[in-house]
């Protein structure tokens, strides 16, 4: 029973530290510029920077990006 408790705590700590590093978001719009603007808005709202991972067009633009914390020096 004690091992299960330790494993649960270790898993929670690992996942919580990983989730603060990066976040994947998606946006859908009729144009590439519109989709990127939506991602920029999400990043700005959370105080993060973004990197576009990919985009596809099937009657609309589907864009995926990774939000990462801004390095303040």
C-alpha angles and dihedrals in degrees: 000000000000091000091054090052092050092047091050093050092047091050093049092049092048094049094045092052091047094049092058092058103062141354128202116219134177133206133191125202141143092254137037090238092053093050092048090049090055091051091047089052091051092048094047092047090056095039094244138123123237141216120197110233098185148327135206135187123220105150085312135038115258112194130183124196140173118232114209132181115266113247108233113198 
